[in-house]
Amino acid sequence: MPYRSRSSLPDSVTNVLPAHAQDIYKEAFNSAWDEYKEKKDRRGDESREEVAHKVAWSAVKSKYQKGDDDKWHQK
């Protein structure tokens, strides 16, 4: 289920990430959703959605880090 806008992202994303990081998450999720459509393209028994969320968080973490204040900041 690709996300069409920031407002459609899960609360676990919108409640913690700044706007730009949400955009990164959305784009990475949607790309992974397409890329890992076939089960043979995924590792183990992970669902398409699980893989897409992992890819999206990884993309965010490549540009942002969680600070001592528990907020996400650009690296």
CHARMM internal coordinates of N, CA and C (Angstrom, degrees):
IC EDIT
DIST 1 N 1 CA 1.4418
DIST 1 CA 1 C 1.5219
ANGL 1 N 1 CA 1 C 109.83
DIST 1 C 2 N 1.2735
ANGL 1 CA 1 C 2 N 118.12
DIHE 1 N 1 CA 1 C 2 N 88.78
DIST 2 N 2 CA 1.4653
ANGL 1 C 2 N 2 CA 121.59
DIHE 1 CA 1 C 2 N 2 CA 178.94
DIST 2 CA 2 C 1.5365
ANGL 2 N 2 CA 2 C 110.53
DIHE 1 C 2 N 2 CA 2 C -59.85
DIST 2 C 3 N 1.3159
ANGL 2 CA 2 C 3 N 113.84
DIHE 2 N 2 CA 2 C 3 N 153.60
DIST 3 N 3 CA 1.4679
ANGL 2 C 3 N 3 CA 120.34
DIHE 2 CA 2 C 3 N 3 CA 179.68
DIST 3 CA 3 C 1.5256
ANGL 3 N 3 CA 3 C 109.37
DIHE 2 C 3 N 3 CA 3 C -98.05
DIST 3 C 4 N 1.3251
ANGL 3 CA 3 C 4 N 115.92
DIHE 3 N 3 CA 3 C 4 N 132.52
DIST 4 N 4 CA 1.4702
ANGL 3 C 4 N 4 CA 120.67
DIHE 3 CA 3 C 4 N 4 CA -177.85
DIST 4 CA 4 C 1.5202
ANGL 4 N 4 CA 4 C 112.61
DIHE 3 C 4 N 4 CA 4 C -89.17
DIST 4 C 5 N 1.3252
ANGL 4 CA 4 C 5 N 115.86
DIHE 4 N 4 CA 4 C 5 N -26.94
DIST 5 N 5 CA 1.4667
ANGL 4 C 5 N 5 CA 119.34
DIHE 4 CA 4 C 5 N 5 CA -177.70
DIST 5 CA 5 C 1.5213
ANGL 5 N 5 CA 5 C 109.48
DIHE 4 C 5 N 5 CA 5 C -151.29
DIST 5 C 6 N 1.3151
ANGL 5 CA 5 C 6 N 115.89
DIHE 5 N 5 CA 5 C 6 N 167.76
DIST 6 N 6 CA 1.4633
ANGL 5 C 6 N 6 CA 120.86
DIHE 5 CA 5 C 6 N 6 CA 177.16
DIST 6 CA 6 C 1.5238
ANGL 6 N 6 CA 6 C 111.12
DIHE 5 C 6 N 6 CA 6 C -58.43
DIST 6 C 7 N 1.3191
ANGL 6 CA 6 C 7 N 116.42
DIHE 6 N 6 CA 6 C 7 N -38.34
DIST 7 N 7 CA 1.4707
ANGL 6 C 7 N 7 CA 119.70
DIHE 6 CA 6 C 7 N 7 CA -176.67
DIST 7 CA 7 C 1.5258
ANGL 7 N 7 CA 7 C 112.90
DIHE 6 C 7 N 7 CA 7 C -66.07
DIST 7 C 8 N 1.3149
ANGL 7 CA 7 C 8 N 117.74
DIHE 7 N 7 CA 7 C 8 N -17.38
DIST 8 N 8 CA 1.4639
ANGL 7 C 8 N 8 CA 120.18
DIHE 7 CA 7 C 8 N 8 CA 179.22
DIST 8 CA 8 C 1.5341
ANGL 8 N 8 CA 8 C 112.86
DIHE 7 C 8 N 8 CA 8 C -90.98
DIST 8 C 9 N 1.3334
ANGL 8 CA 8 C 9 N 116.37
DIHE 8 N 8 CA 8 C 9 N -4.22
DIST 9 N 9 CA 1.4641
ANGL 8 C 9 N 9 CA 120.31
DIHE 8 CA 8 C 9 N 9 CA 178.92
DIST 9 CA 9 C 1.5266
ANGL 9 N 9 CA 9 C 110.36
DIHE 8 C 9 N 9 CA 9 C -68.51
DIST 9 C 10 N 1.3345
ANGL 9 CA 9 C 10 N 117.16
DIHE 9 N 9 CA 9 C 10 N 156.29
DIST 10 N 10 CA 1.4721
ANGL 9 C 10 N 10 CA 119.39
DIHE 9 CA 9 C 10 N 10 CA 178.09
DIST 10 CA 10 C 1.5317
ANGL 10 N 10 CA 10 C 111.56
DIHE 9 C 10 N 10 CA 10 C -63.46
DIST 10 C 11 N 1.3147
ANGL 10 CA 10 C 11 N 115.85
DIHE 10 N 10 CA 10 C 11 N 153.62
DIST 11 N 11 CA 1.4657
ANGL 10 C 11 N 11 CA 121.41
DIHE 10 CA 10 C 11 N 11 CA 178.46
DIST 11 CA 11 C 1.5262
ANGL 11 N 11 CA 11 C 111.36
DIHE 10 C 11 N 11 CA 11 C -57.81
DIST 11 C 12 N 1.3219
ANGL 11 CA 11 C 12 N 117.17
DIHE 11 N 11 CA 11 C 12 N -33.37
DIST 12 N 12 CA 1.4661
ANGL 11 C 12 N 12 CA 120.86
DIHE 11 CA 11 C 12 N 12 CA -179.49
DIST 12 CA 12 C 1.5277
ANGL 12 N 12 CA 12 C 111.93
DIHE 11 C 12 N 12 CA 12 C -64.07
DIST 12 C 13 N 1.3108
ANGL 12 CA 12 C 13 N 116.54
DIHE 12 N 12 CA 12 C 13 N -14.97
DIST 13 N 13 CA 1.4657
ANGL 12 C 13 N 13 CA 122.05
DIHE 12 CA 12 C 13 N 13 CA 176.56
DIST 13 CA 13 C 1.5231
ANGL 13 N 13 CA 13 C 109.80
DIHE 12 C 13 N 13 CA 13 C -100.34
DIST 13 C 14 N 1.3085
ANGL 13 CA 13 C 14 N 116.92
DIHE 13 N 13 CA 13 C 14 N -51.68
DIST 14 N 14 CA 1.4664
ANGL 13 C 14 N 14 CA 120.43
DIHE 13 CA 13 C 14 N 14 CA -174.80
DIST 14 CA 14 C 1.5200
ANGL 14 N 14 CA 14 C 113.11
DIHE 13 C 14 N 14 CA 14 C -67.28
DIST 14 C 15 N 1.3213
ANGL 14 CA 14 C 15 N 117.04
DIHE 14 N 14 CA 14 C 15 N -28.67
DIST 15 N 15 CA 1.4713
ANGL 14 C 15 N 15 CA 120.03
DIHE 14 CA 14 C 15 N 15 CA -178.29
DIST 15 CA 15 C 1.5215
ANGL 15 N 15 CA 15 C 113.44
DIHE 14 C 15 N 15 CA 15 C -80.10
DIST 15 C 16 N 1.3331
ANGL 15 CA 15 C 16 N 117.64
DIHE 15 N 15 CA 15 C 16 N -13.16
DIST 16 N 16 CA 1.4653
ANGL 15 C 16 N 16 CA 118.53
DIHE 15 CA 15 C 16 N 16 CA -175.43
DIST 16 CA 16 C 1.5302
ANGL 16 N 16 CA 16 C 114.79
DIHE 15 C 16 N 16 CA 16 C -122.91
DIST 16 C 17 N 1.3157
ANGL 16 CA 16 C 17 N 118.01
DIHE 16 N 16 CA 16 C 17 N -24.82
DIST 17 N 17 CA 1.4707
ANGL 16 C 17 N 17 CA 119.76
DIHE 16 CA 16 C 17 N 17 CA -175.40
DIST 17 CA 17 C 1.5177
ANGL 17 N 17 CA 17 C 112.40
DIHE 16 C 17 N 17 CA 17 C -99.97
DIST 17 C 18 N 1.3533
ANGL 17 CA 17 C 18 N 116.44
DIHE 17 N 17 CA 17 C 18 N 144.33
DIST 18 N 18 CA 1.4665
ANGL 17 C 18 N 18 CA 119.29
DIHE 17 CA 17 C 18 N 18 CA 172.88
DIST 18 CA 18 C 1.5333
ANGL 18 N 18 CA 18 C 110.12
DIHE 17 C 18 N 18 CA 18 C -67.74
DIST 18 C 19 N 1.3087
ANGL 18 CA 18 C 19 N 116.74
DIHE 18 N 18 CA 18 C 19 N 164.97
DIST 19 N 19 CA 1.4669
ANGL 18 C 19 N 19 CA 122.73
DIHE 18 CA 18 C 19 N 19 CA -174.47
DIST 19 CA 19 C 1.5303
ANGL 19 N 19 CA 19 C 113.04
DIHE 18 C 19 N 19 CA 19 C -52.92
DIST 19 C 20 N 1.3239
ANGL 19 CA 19 C 20 N 117.94
DIHE 19 N 19 CA 19 C 20 N -48.11
DIST 20 N 20 CA 1.4581
ANGL 19 C 20 N 20 CA 120.73
DIHE 19 CA 19 C 20 N 20 CA -177.68
DIST 20 CA 20 C 1.5260
ANGL 20 N 20 CA 20 C 110.89
DIHE 19 C 20 N 20 CA 20 C -62.64
DIST 20 C 21 N 1.3191
ANGL 20 CA 20 C 21 N 117.03
DIHE 20 N 20 CA 20 C 21 N -40.00
DIST 21 N 21 CA 1.4671
ANGL 20 C 21 N 21 CA 121.16
DIHE 20 CA 20 C 21 N 21 CA 178.16
DIST 21 CA 21 C 1.5331
ANGL 21 N 21 CA 21 C 110.53
DIHE 20 C 21 N 21 CA 21 C -66.39
DIST 21 C 22 N 1.3112
ANGL 21 CA 21 C 22 N 117.10
DIHE 21 N 21 CA 21 C 22 N -34.19
DIST 22 N 22 CA 1.4660
ANGL 21 C 22 N 22 CA 120.44
DIHE 21 CA 21 C 22 N 22 CA 175.98
DIST 22 CA 22 C 1.5247
ANGL 22 N 22 CA 22 C 110.58
DIHE 21 C 22 N 22 CA 22 C -64.40
DIST 22 C 23 N 1.3299
ANGL 22 CA 22 C 23 N 116.60
DIHE 22 N 22 CA 22 C 23 N -39.17
DIST 23 N 23 CA 1.4679
ANGL 22 C 23 N 23 CA 120.41
DIHE 22 CA 22 C 23 N 23 CA 176.83
DIST 23 CA 23 C 1.5284
ANGL 23 N 23 CA 23 C 110.55
DIHE 22 C 23 N 23 CA 23 C -62.59
DIST 23 C 24 N 1.3214
ANGL 23 CA 23 C 24 N 116.44
DIHE 23 N 23 CA 23 C 24 N -43.29
DIST 24 N 24 CA 1.4668
ANGL 23 C 24 N 24 CA 121.00
DIHE 23 CA 23 C 24 N 24 CA 177.98
DIST 24 CA 24 C 1.5271
ANGL 24 N 24 CA 24 C 109.59
DIHE 23 C 24 N 24 CA 24 C -60.37
DIST 24 C 25 N 1.3207
ANGL 24 CA 24 C 25 N 116.22
DIHE 24 N 24 CA 24 C 25 N -46.51
DIST 25 N 25 CA 1.4597
ANGL 24 C 25 N 25 CA 121.67
DIHE 24 CA 24 C 25 N 25 CA 179.89
DIST 25 CA 25 C 1.5236
ANGL 25 N 25 CA 25 C 110.66
DIHE 24 C 25 N 25 CA 25 C -57.84
DIST 25 C 26 N 1.3183
ANGL 25 CA 25 C 26 N 116.16
DIHE 25 N 25 CA 25 C 26 N -49.25
DIST 26 N 26 CA 1.4699
ANGL 25 C 26 N 26 CA 121.66
DIHE 25 CA 25 C 26 N 26 CA -177.47
DIST 26 CA 26 C 1.5218
ANGL 26 N 26 CA 26 C 111.29
DIHE 25 C 26 N 26 CA 26 C -60.39
DIST 26 C 27 N 1.3123
ANGL 26 CA 26 C 27 N 116.94
DIHE 26 N 26 CA 26 C 27 N -47.54
DIST 27 N 27 CA 1.4626
ANGL 26 C 27 N 27 CA 120.60
DIHE 26 CA 26 C 27 N 27 CA -178.26
DIST 27 CA 27 C 1.5286
ANGL 27 N 27 CA 27 C 111.40
DIHE 26 C 27 N 27 CA 27 C -65.91
DIST 27 C 28 N 1.3181
ANGL 27 CA 27 C 28 N 117.17
DIHE 27 N 27 CA 27 C 28 N -41.83
DIST 28 N 28 CA 1.4672
ANGL 27 C 28 N 28 CA 120.93
DIHE 27 CA 27 C 28 N 28 CA 179.69
DIST 28 CA 28 C 1.5313
ANGL 28 N 28 CA 28 C 110.57
DIHE 27 C 28 N 28 CA 28 C -66.92
DIST 28 C 29 N 1.3267
ANGL 28 CA 28 C 29 N 116.46
DIHE 28 N 28 CA 28 C 29 N -41.86
DIST 29 N 29 CA 1.4619
ANGL 28 C 29 N 29 CA 120.00
DIHE 28 CA 28 C 29 N 29 CA 178.61
DIST 29 CA 29 C 1.5223
ANGL 29 N 29 CA 29 C 110.16
DIHE 28 C 29 N 29 CA 29 C -60.55
DIST 29 C 30 N 1.3136
ANGL 29 CA 29 C 30 N 116.43
DIHE 29 N 29 CA 29 C 30 N -49.48
DIST 30 N 30 CA 1.4644
ANGL 29 C 30 N 30 CA 120.55
DIHE 29 CA 29 C 30 N 30 CA -177.40
DIST 30 CA 30 C 1.5269
ANGL 30 N 30 CA 30 C 111.78
DIHE 29 C 30 N 30 CA 30 C -62.67
DIST 30 C 31 N 1.3139
ANGL 30 CA 30 C 31 N 116.78
DIHE 30 N 30 CA 30 C 31 N -38.92
DIST 31 N 31 CA 1.4626
ANGL 30 C 31 N 31 CA 120.74
DIHE 30 CA 30 C 31 N 31 CA 178.06
DIST 31 CA 31 C 1.5350
ANGL 31 N 31 CA 31 C 110.58
DIHE 30 C 31 N 31 CA 31 C -65.27
DIST 31 C 32 N 1.3285
ANGL 31 CA 31 C 32 N 116.51
DIHE 31 N 31 CA 31 C 32 N -45.68
DIST 32 N 32 CA 1.4673
ANGL 31 C 32 N 32 CA 120.78
DIHE 31 CA 31 C 32 N 32 CA 179.66
DIST 32 CA 32 C 1.5310
ANGL 32 N 32 CA 32 C 110.69
DIHE 31 C 32 N 32 CA 32 C -66.19
DIST 32 C 33 N 1.3066
ANGL 32 CA 32 C 33 N 116.56
DIHE 32 N 32 CA 32 C 33 N -35.53
DIST 33 N 33 CA 1.4677
ANGL 32 C 33 N 33 CA 120.74
DIHE 32 CA 32 C 33 N 33 CA 178.35
DIST 33 CA 33 C 1.5277
ANGL 33 N 33 CA 33 C 109.39
DIHE 32 C 33 N 33 CA 33 C -57.18
DIST 33 C 34 N 1.3218
ANGL 33 CA 33 C 34 N 116.48
DIHE 33 N 33 CA 33 C 34 N -42.33
DIST 34 N 34 CA 1.4641
ANGL 33 C 34 N 34 CA 120.92
DIHE 33 CA 33 C 34 N 34 CA 178.64
DIST 34 CA 34 C 1.5305
ANGL 34 N 34 CA 34 C 111.60
DIHE 33 C 34 N 34 CA 34 C -73.55
DIST 34 C 35 N 1.3230
ANGL 34 CA 34 C 35 N 115.83
DIHE 34 N 34 CA 34 C 35 N -43.17
DIST 35 N 35 CA 1.4633
ANGL 34 C 35 N 35 CA 120.81
DIHE 34 CA 34 C 35 N 35 CA -175.12
DIST 35 CA 35 C 1.5264
ANGL 35 N 35 CA 35 C 113.24
DIHE 34 C 35 N 35 CA 35 C -66.68
DIST 35 C 36 N 1.3131
ANGL 35 CA 35 C 36 N 117.58
DIHE 35 N 35 CA 35 C 36 N -36.41
DIST 36 N 36 CA 1.4668
ANGL 35 C 36 N 36 CA 121.35
DIHE 35 CA 35 C 36 N 36 CA -175.76
DIST 36 CA 36 C 1.5234
ANGL 36 N 36 CA 36 C 112.22
DIHE 35 C 36 N 36 CA 36 C -105.59
DIST 36 C 37 N 1.3011
ANGL 36 CA 36 C 37 N 115.29
DIHE 36 N 36 CA 36 C 37 N 35.02
DIST 37 N 37 CA 1.4572
ANGL 36 C 37 N 37 CA 121.94
DIHE 36 CA 36 C 37 N 37 CA -179.01
DIST 37 CA 37 C 1.5318
ANGL 37 N 37 CA 37 C 111.32
DIHE 36 C 37 N 37 CA 37 C -61.37
DIST 37 C 38 N 1.3316
ANGL 37 CA 37 C 38 N 115.83
DIHE 37 N 37 CA 37 C 38 N -43.24
DIST 38 N 38 CA 1.4598
ANGL 37 C 38 N 38 CA 121.30
DIHE 37 CA 37 C 38 N 38 CA -177.59
DIST 38 CA 38 C 1.5240
ANGL 38 N 38 CA 38 C 110.70
DIHE 37 C 38 N 38 CA 38 C -86.80
DIST 38 C 39 N 1.3211
ANGL 38 CA 38 C 39 N 117.05
DIHE 38 N 38 CA 38 C 39 N 136.50
DIST 39 N 39 CA 1.4633
ANGL 38 C 39 N 39 CA 122.14
DIHE 38 CA 38 C 39 N 39 CA -179.69
DIST 39 CA 39 C 1.5255
ANGL 39 N 39 CA 39 C 111.62
DIHE 38 C 39 N 39 CA 39 C -57.23
DIST 39 C 40 N 1.3193
ANGL 39 CA 39 C 40 N 117.69
DIHE 39 N 39 CA 39 C 40 N -34.44
DIST 40 N 40 CA 1.4664
ANGL 39 C 40 N 40 CA 121.79
DIHE 39 CA 39 C 40 N 40 CA -179.13
DIST 40 CA 40 C 1.5329
ANGL 40 N 40 CA 40 C 112.13
DIHE 39 C 40 N 40 CA 40 C -64.80
DIST 40 C 41 N 1.3129
ANGL 40 CA 40 C 41 N 117.28
DIHE 40 N 40 CA 40 C 41 N -18.78
DIST 41 N 41 CA 1.4594
ANGL 40 C 41 N 41 CA 121.63
DIHE 40 CA 40 C 41 N 41 CA -179.99
DIST 41 CA 41 C 1.5301
ANGL 41 N 41 CA 41 C 112.96
DIHE 40 C 41 N 41 CA 41 C -87.41
DIST 41 C 42 N 1.3407
ANGL 41 CA 41 C 42 N 116.27
DIHE 41 N 41 CA 41 C 42 N -6.02
DIST 42 N 42 CA 1.4626
ANGL 41 C 42 N 42 CA 121.36
DIHE 41 CA 41 C 42 N 42 CA -178.73
DIST 42 CA 42 C 1.5160
ANGL 42 N 42 CA 42 C 110.46
DIHE 41 C 42 N 42 CA 42 C -107.40
DIST 42 C 43 N 1.3161
ANGL 42 CA 42 C 43 N 115.96
DIHE 42 N 42 CA 42 C 43 N 154.94
DIST 43 N 43 CA 1.4590
ANGL 42 C 43 N 43 CA 121.05
DIHE 42 CA 42 C 43 N 43 CA 176.12
DIST 43 CA 43 C 1.5214
ANGL 43 N 43 CA 43 C 110.26
DIHE 42 C 43 N 43 CA 43 C -85.75
DIST 43 C 44 N 1.3024
ANGL 43 CA 43 C 44 N 116.11
DIHE 43 N 43 CA 43 C 44 N 145.26
DIST 44 N 44 CA 1.4540
ANGL 43 C 44 N 44 CA 120.66
DIHE 43 CA 43 C 44 N 44 CA 174.43
DIST 44 CA 44 C 1.5129
ANGL 44 N 44 CA 44 C 113.33
DIHE 43 C 44 N 44 CA 44 C 56.68
DIST 44 C 45 N 1.3228
ANGL 44 CA 44 C 45 N 114.76
DIHE 44 N 44 CA 44 C 45 N -146.09
DIST 45 N 45 CA 1.4629
ANGL 44 C 45 N 45 CA 120.90
DIHE 44 CA 44 C 45 N 45 CA -176.53
DIST 45 CA 45 C 1.5230
ANGL 45 N 45 CA 45 C 113.00
DIHE 44 C 45 N 45 CA 45 C -103.63
DIST 45 C 46 N 1.3162
ANGL 45 CA 45 C 46 N 117.48
DIHE 45 N 45 CA 45 C 46 N 17.57
DIST 46 N 46 CA 1.4593
ANGL 45 C 46 N 46 CA 119.95
DIHE 45 CA 45 C 46 N 46 CA -178.16
DIST 46 CA 46 C 1.5249
ANGL 46 N 46 CA 46 C 110.60
DIHE 45 C 46 N 46 CA 46 C -66.27
DIST 46 C 47 N 1.3201
ANGL 46 CA 46 C 47 N 114.62
DIHE 46 N 46 CA 46 C 47 N 142.67
DIST 47 N 47 CA 1.4598
ANGL 46 C 47 N 47 CA 119.96
DIHE 46 CA 46 C 47 N 47 CA 178.03
DIST 47 CA 47 C 1.5323
ANGL 47 N 47 CA 47 C 109.50
DIHE 46 C 47 N 47 CA 47 C -76.39
DIST 47 C 48 N 1.2771
ANGL 47 CA 47 C 48 N 114.53
DIHE 47 N 47 CA 47 C 48 N 164.54
DIST 48 N 48 CA 1.4670
ANGL 47 C 48 N 48 CA 121.15
DIHE 47 CA 47 C 48 N 48 CA 177.19
DIST 48 CA 48 C 1.5245
ANGL 48 N 48 CA 48 C 110.31
DIHE 47 C 48 N 48 CA 48 C -57.84
DIST 48 C 49 N 1.3252
ANGL 48 CA 48 C 49 N 116.11
DIHE 48 N 48 CA 48 C 49 N -41.61
DIST 49 N 49 CA 1.4586
ANGL 48 C 49 N 49 CA 121.06
DIHE 48 CA 48 C 49 N 49 CA -179.31
DIST 49 CA 49 C 1.5281
ANGL 49 N 49 CA 49 C 111.63
DIHE 48 C 49 N 49 CA 49 C -66.51
DIST 49 C 50 N 1.3354
ANGL 49 CA 49 C 50 N 117.16
DIHE 49 N 49 CA 49 C 50 N -43.07
DIST 50 N 50 CA 1.4727
ANGL 49 C 50 N 50 CA 120.52
DIHE 49 CA 49 C 50 N 50 CA 178.84
DIST 50 CA 50 C 1.5267
ANGL 50 N 50 CA 50 C 110.67
DIHE 49 C 50 N 50 CA 50 C -59.02
DIST 50 C 51 N 1.3198
ANGL 50 CA 50 C 51 N 116.08
DIHE 50 N 50 CA 50 C 51 N -45.54
DIST 51 N 51 CA 1.4603
ANGL 50 C 51 N 51 CA 120.60
DIHE 50 CA 50 C 51 N 51 CA -179.27
DIST 51 CA 51 C 1.5311
ANGL 51 N 51 CA 51 C 110.09
DIHE 50 C 51 N 51 CA 51 C -63.37
DIST 51 C 52 N 1.3143
ANGL 51 CA 51 C 52 N 116.99
DIHE 51 N 51 CA 51 C 52 N -44.26
DIST 52 N 52 CA 1.4671
ANGL 51 C 52 N 52 CA 120.81
DIHE 51 CA 51 C 52 N 52 CA -178.85
DIST 52 CA 52 C 1.5320
ANGL 52 N 52 CA 52 C 111.22
DIHE 51 C 52 N 52 CA 52 C -62.24
DIST 52 C 53 N 1.3301
ANGL 52 CA 52 C 53 N 117.52
DIHE 52 N 52 CA 52 C 53 N -39.94
DIST 53 N 53 CA 1.4650
ANGL 52 C 53 N 53 CA 120.26
DIHE 52 CA 52 C 53 N 53 CA 177.81
DIST 53 CA 53 C 1.5353
ANGL 53 N 53 CA 53 C 110.78
DIHE 52 C 53 N 53 CA 53 C -66.20
DIST 53 C 54 N 1.3130
ANGL 53 CA 53 C 54 N 117.36
DIHE 53 N 53 CA 53 C 54 N -40.55
DIST 54 N 54 CA 1.4700
ANGL 53 C 54 N 54 CA 120.56
DIHE 53 CA 53 C 54 N 54 CA 178.69
DIST 54 CA 54 C 1.5239
ANGL 54 N 54 CA 54 C 111.01
DIHE 53 C 54 N 54 CA 54 C -63.04
DIST 54 C 55 N 1.3149
ANGL 54 CA 54 C 55 N 116.43
DIHE 54 N 54 CA 54 C 55 N -43.26
DIST 55 N 55 CA 1.4626
ANGL 54 C 55 N 55 CA 121.00
DIHE 54 CA 54 C 55 N 55 CA 178.54
DIST 55 CA 55 C 1.5312
ANGL 55 N 55 CA 55 C 109.93
DIHE 54 C 55 N 55 CA 55 C -63.15
DIST 55 C 56 N 1.3181
ANGL 55 CA 55 C 56 N 116.28
DIHE 55 N 55 CA 55 C 56 N -42.64
DIST 56 N 56 CA 1.4689
ANGL 55 C 56 N 56 CA 120.62
DIHE 55 CA 55 C 56 N 56 CA -178.79
DIST 56 CA 56 C 1.5224
ANGL 56 N 56 CA 56 C 111.36
DIHE 55 C 56 N 56 CA 56 C -63.16
DIST 56 C 57 N 1.3364
ANGL 56 CA 56 C 57 N 117.08
DIHE 56 N 56 CA 56 C 57 N -45.40
DIST 57 N 57 CA 1.4679
ANGL 56 C 57 N 57 CA 119.49
DIHE 56 CA 56 C 57 N 57 CA 178.65
DIST 57 CA 57 C 1.5252
ANGL 57 N 57 CA 57 C 110.91
DIHE 56 C 57 N 57 CA 57 C -64.52
DIST 57 C 58 N 1.3110
ANGL 57 CA 57 C 58 N 116.90
DIHE 57 N 57 CA 57 C 58 N -37.40
DIST 58 N 58 CA 1.4634
ANGL 57 C 58 N 58 CA 120.53
DIHE 57 CA 57 C 58 N 58 CA 178.35
DIST 58 CA 58 C 1.5321
ANGL 58 N 58 CA 58 C 110.67
DIHE 57 C 58 N 58 CA 58 C -62.96
DIST 58 C 59 N 1.3241
ANGL 58 CA 58 C 59 N 116.11
DIHE 58 N 58 CA 58 C 59 N -40.59
DIST 59 N 59 CA 1.4644
ANGL 58 C 59 N 59 CA 120.09
DIHE 58 CA 58 C 59 N 59 CA 178.14
DIST 59 CA 59 C 1.5253
ANGL 59 N 59 CA 59 C 111.24
DIHE 58 C 59 N 59 CA 59 C -63.28
DIST 59 C 60 N 1.3194
ANGL 59 CA 59 C 60 N 116.25
DIHE 59 N 59 CA 59 C 60 N -41.57
DIST 60 N 60 CA 1.4689
ANGL 59 C 60 N 60 CA 120.30
DIHE 59 CA 59 C 60 N 60 CA 178.07
DIST 60 CA 60 C 1.5242
ANGL 60 N 60 CA 60 C 109.79
DIHE 59 C 60 N 60 CA 60 C -63.07
DIST 60 C 61 N 1.3302
ANGL 60 CA 60 C 61 N 116.40
DIHE 60 N 60 CA 60 C 61 N -46.10
DIST 61 N 61 CA 1.4608
ANGL 60 C 61 N 61 CA 120.95
DIHE 60 CA 60 C 61 N 61 CA -176.91
DIST 61 CA 61 C 1.5292
ANGL 61 N 61 CA 61 C 112.78
DIHE 60 C 61 N 61 CA 61 C -66.93
DIST 61 C 62 N 1.3245
ANGL 61 CA 61 C 62 N 117.35
DIHE 61 N 61 CA 61 C 62 N -18.17
DIST 62 N 62 CA 1.4662
ANGL 61 C 62 N 62 CA 119.27
DIHE 61 CA 61 C 62 N 62 CA 176.48
DIST 62 CA 62 C 1.5289
ANGL 62 N 62 CA 62 C 111.53
DIHE 61 C 62 N 62 CA 62 C -75.24
DIST 62 C 63 N 1.3332
ANGL 62 CA 62 C 63 N 117.34
DIHE 62 N 62 CA 62 C 63 N -20.22
DIST 63 N 63 CA 1.4659
ANGL 62 C 63 N 63 CA 122.01
DIHE 62 CA 62 C 63 N 63 CA -177.85
DIST 63 CA 63 C 1.5327
ANGL 63 N 63 CA 63 C 113.68
DIHE 62 C 63 N 63 CA 63 C -115.96
DIST 63 C 64 N 1.3225
ANGL 63 CA 63 C 64 N 116.31
DIHE 63 N 63 CA 63 C 64 N -20.48
DIST 64 N 64 CA 1.4654
ANGL 63 C 64 N 64 CA 121.91
DIHE 63 CA 63 C 64 N 64 CA -176.29
DIST 64 CA 64 C 1.5181
ANGL 64 N 64 CA 64 C 110.12
DIHE 63 C 64 N 64 CA 64 C -128.68
DIST 64 C 65 N 1.3136
ANGL 64 CA 64 C 65 N 114.97
DIHE 64 N 64 CA 64 C 65 N 156.50
DIST 65 N 65 CA 1.4634
ANGL 64 C 65 N 65 CA 120.09
DIHE 64 CA 64 C 65 N 65 CA 173.33
DIST 65 CA 65 C 1.5150
ANGL 65 N 65 CA 65 C 108.75
DIHE 64 C 65 N 65 CA 65 C -139.17
DIST 65 C 66 N 1.3112
ANGL 65 CA 65 C 66 N 115.00
DIHE 65 N 65 CA 65 C 66 N 152.42
DIST 66 N 66 CA 1.4583
ANGL 65 C 66 N 66 CA 120.61
DIHE 65 CA 65 C 66 N 66 CA 179.65
DIST 66 CA 66 C 1.5162
ANGL 66 N 66 CA 66 C 108.30
DIHE 65 C 66 N 66 CA 66 C -83.44
DIST 66 C 67 N 1.3147
ANGL 66 CA 66 C 67 N 116.41
DIHE 66 N 66 CA 66 C 67 N 126.12
DIST 67 N 67 CA 1.4533
ANGL 66 C 67 N 67 CA 121.47
DIHE 66 CA 66 C 67 N 67 CA -177.37
DIST 67 CA 67 C 1.5159
ANGL 67 N 67 CA 67 C 112.75
DIHE 66 C 67 N 67 CA 67 C -86.96
DIST 67 C 68 N 1.3201
ANGL 67 CA 67 C 68 N 114.52
DIHE 67 N 67 CA 67 C 68 N 175.27
DIST 68 N 68 CA 1.4649
ANGL 67 C 68 N 68 CA 120.70
DIHE 67 CA 67 C 68 N 68 CA 177.54
DIST 68 CA 68 C 1.5295
ANGL 68 N 68 CA 68 C 112.41
DIHE 67 C 68 N 68 CA 68 C -61.60
DIST 68 C 69 N 1.3363
ANGL 68 CA 68 C 69 N 114.78
DIHE 68 N 68 CA 68 C 69 N -20.57
DIST 69 N 69 CA 1.4591
ANGL 68 C 69 N 69 CA 120.35
DIHE 68 CA 68 C 69 N 69 CA 179.38
DIST 69 CA 69 C 1.5275
ANGL 69 N 69 CA 69 C 111.90
DIHE 68 C 69 N 69 CA 69 C -86.09
DIST 69 C 70 N 1.3478
ANGL 69 CA 69 C 70 N 116.69
DIHE 69 N 69 CA 69 C 70 N 6.24
DIST 70 N 70 CA 1.4728
ANGL 69 C 70 N 70 CA 123.84
DIHE 69 CA 69 C 70 N 70 CA -179.49
DIST 70 CA 70 C 1.5269
ANGL 70 N 70 CA 70 C 113.46
DIHE 69 C 70 N 70 CA 70 C 68.95
DIST 70 C 71 N 1.3291
ANGL 70 CA 70 C 71 N 116.63
DIHE 70 N 70 CA 70 C 71 N 16.07
DIST 71 N 71 CA 1.4604
ANGL 70 C 71 N 71 CA 121.12
DIHE 70 CA 70 C 71 N 71 CA 176.30
DIST 71 CA 71 C 1.5229
ANGL 71 N 71 CA 71 C 108.68
DIHE 70 C 71 N 71 CA 71 C -109.46
DIST 71 C 72 N 1.3246
ANGL 71 CA 71 C 72 N 116.16
DIHE 71 N 71 CA 71 C 72 N 155.39
DIST 72 N 72 CA 1.4577
ANGL 71 C 72 N 72 CA 121.58
DIHE 71 CA 71 C 72 N 72 CA 179.33
DIST 72 CA 72 C 1.5283
ANGL 72 N 72 CA 72 C 109.33
DIHE 71 C 72 N 72 CA 72 C -88.18
DIST 72 C 73 N 1.3431
ANGL 72 CA 72 C 73 N 115.66
DIHE 72 N 72 CA 72 C 73 N 131.39
DIST 73 N 73 CA 1.4679
ANGL 72 C 73 N 73 CA 122.11
DIHE 72 CA 72 C 73 N 73 CA -178.86
DIST 73 CA 73 C 1.5227
ANGL 73 N 73 CA 73 C 109.18
DIHE 72 C 73 N 73 CA 73 C -128.19
DIST 73 C 74 N 1.3244
ANGL 73 CA 73 C 74 N 115.21
DIHE 73 N 73 CA 73 C 74 N 146.74
DIST 74 N 74 CA 1.4539
ANGL 73 C 74 N 74 CA 120.29
DIHE 73 CA 73 C 74 N 74 CA 176.89
DIST 74 CA 74 C 1.5206
ANGL 74 N 74 CA 74 C 109.56
DIHE 73 C 74 N 74 CA 74 C -65.05
DIST 74 C 75 N 1.3223
ANGL 74 CA 74 C 75 N 115.23
DIHE 74 N 74 CA 74 C 75 N 140.07
DIST 75 N 75 CA 1.4743
ANGL 74 C 75 N 75 CA 120.07
DIHE 74 CA 74 C 75 N 75 CA 179.77
DIST 75 CA 75 C 1.5173
ANGL 75 N 75 CA 75 C 110.49
DIHE 74 C 75 N 75 CA 75 C -72.13
END
COOR INIT
IC SEED 1 N 1 CA 1 C
IC BUILD
